[in-house]
Amino acid sequence: MNPIMATVAELIKAQDEANKLTRLHDLLAEIGIQAELRDNYSALMVHRPKPGMPVWVFVGYGGGYYSWDNANKRHPVDDPAGAARELAEYVRRP
């Protein structure tokens, strides 16, 4: 693949991941979980309802999964509503 095509492929991949994180962000907001997309849309910072460290969520595993907790937790990106519910449960734990 030539350098221009490689750059285009990377841009498409980054945009796809940003779209997936944006969808998750919107679904978390619907269920009352505060989250922030980072400036470059490469990660989602999910706040805990009570004081505590936020949870960072990324799209990983070849674009197939949302992952968090140092990639110990993951959920398929083709089920963003399920990922939002699982994340909400995770951040609400004491």
Phi, psi and omega in degrees: 000134181284163185301325180293315179295323178296320178295317179297317179299318178296319179296319179295318178298314180297320179293321178298316179295320178298318178298319180294318178291324177297317178298316179297317177305312181297319179291323176297318179300320180299330180257013172085019178256123180280133178213156179229131172281136178290162187307322182261010178060026181266350182204160177239126178260115183257123182275147174276145179297327178253163180307139180163170180290140177291164178254127178266130181242135180231163169262122183222194179054051178071023180085007185266346186220146162280138178225148178207177183056054181054038180067015174283337177243141176204159181211139182301138180290344178280005175227067183295328178294318177294321178296320178297317179296316180295318177296317179301315178298318182297314183283341179277348179295144179290000000 
